[in-house]
């Protein structure tokens, strides 16, 4: 077991094979060798660390603000293992283009947490979490990137193109269709 | 709010009644007054619509300012964009991402690796005027975004006339081509095209695909390819095999060959790591036996035979000590024509003792043949059987089945694919399911065992029958997670 200390000073006893999915932690562990010393993670909060290293224990419920509830009427099946242990999209690319339910849930209801997780994944160097298909439509198999309007709506991004840029984009799309 | 039919009807009745006795002049005046009112209303509506759109933009801009997505550092965006761009739809995906907002456009346009997907470019001359201009401009813009990286290009020629403006833009990128596939679908490509290819500097070309090349047209181009200093992989699907290729430099080779030349060509490629050979099998065994040809770097060998009765003249002469993946496809064979001799194959396996992945397609292998082949591949981890009904039966499934007190066949096997099969003839759903279940444990079950099982746990089981695999089989295999078990 490895002892991790988060930015808000919470301590987590976590199995070594789980935390070693993080290249950062793996390297730290290799550097310090066998030791009981806690590993500080100043850029990761306890709520984020919980989300990526711990599986939910049963059907999980989320309300519209993205908070997890213990019981409620609308259930979403929880992942069977910690997200950190899921394969990266690179690893699964040959077999499927689905977005996992876990990703889909976060992208639609809890974006603040989603982006905190991406930042943490980047800091901890966890490819499997960073390289997910946030921009793809998970509703169908073999779906490519979401259309620009959908991405804007989903992430509250404003369309700030000039009329000239809009005209250029129209040409690009004509070309893409013409290919 | 649109007027309803009944309210429109009421207005009609009202005005008919009110103006029954009005003079024509009065009515014309009323029309004029109403038209003025309408113009005023239209103007107010336009102003309101503008105001509404302005407020909508205001709300969107304010929401944008506090949107969580802006907490992501800009340098992370290319990583996320890259994952969202799939190989099969990379043009549409990359364009869509670059069309979200000016920030994303700037980031994507300044990330060359997002624009390096394989481009299919049809050189046919069927666009003209403005459309041609847009096509050429946008193709040029697309190709420029990947500078300075190398790119894969596929040129398709399906008519004798070539659009030279498109060709000009493509040829400018020739020094950056990492891979080039020429797909000739016309009988005779224009000589100018061939000579331009021959003149181009292919300094970065590593992979070349010549599909449907005919010997009458392409010697000059082929000669230019032989001088490409980095060329390492060649795929040539043609009846004509050029003899001037830099065979000895190749690490990957896919080719079609007659039985007479297949060994001659392989003999010129001592550095091959991967080879795909499409050849006719031998109908008559050659009289003289050749010396053993050793391909000491070969890791993947994919042999696809057509028609002939024998392939042993090839396997008997080949030694591949580093071989890991072997795929044998007896495509288009007629029943009972192919001679499989276990003794010969075993002898080959002894010269290729490191095989971990075996695949057979359209094979008449018997169960015993397959057992012997597996027995001589002690490191086997992957097995694919495609349309090989004669080599899989209940006894074979039982031999693969894990029972704690016995040593099963292929203990390291964890990736199993069974394509195009039928239940009932040789084996049953029940036996197959029992075999699969015997080699599966959950993480918890594995952790709780004092002694680990003597066989590997499945990482991939794929069953694709000739008919729909029913609920019954799915139910028997319900313990295997969906990322391990794929039923089609």
Interface residues (C-beta under 8 A of the other chain):
Chain A: X80 X81 X87 X89 X92 X95 X96 X97 X111 X112 X114 X115 X116 X118 X119 X122 X130 X131 X132 X133 X134 X135 X136 X142 X144 X145 X146 X147 X148 X151 X152 X155 X156 X157 X158 X159 X160 X161 X165 X169 X171 X172 X173 X174 X175 X176 X178 X179
Chain B: X57 X60 X61 X63 X64 X66 X67 X68 X69 X71 X72 X73 X76 X79 X80 X81 X83 X84 X85 X86 X88 X89 X91 X92 X93 X95 X96 X97 X99 X100 X101 X102 X103 X104 X105 X120 X122 X127 X131 X134 X135 X137 X138 X139 X141 X142 X443 X460 X481 X483 X486
